[in-house]
Amino acid sequence: METKSPSALELLSHIDQKIQSGNYYDSVHKIKLMTAKDMIEKILSTEF
């Protein structure tokens, strides 16, 4: 069975949507989402 993985930009959009809508369990979960978003953005902005 093949599963479709989201692109990095789709993942960023999804994480941002969860943060903006308040769709997280508690403040620790919000911080984890924000950290993940920041790290993905940093990885994508790094030029190879």
C-alpha positions, 0 to 999 in steps of 0.5 A: 500500500502506497501512502502520499507524503505531504510536501514540505510547503504543505506541511508548513501550511498544515502546522501554521493552520493548527497554530492559528486555529488553536488546534493543539492540546496545550501550551507545550504542544503549541511550542512544539508545533512552532519549533517544528515550523521554525526548523522546517523553514530554516531547513528550506531556506538553507542553500546547498 
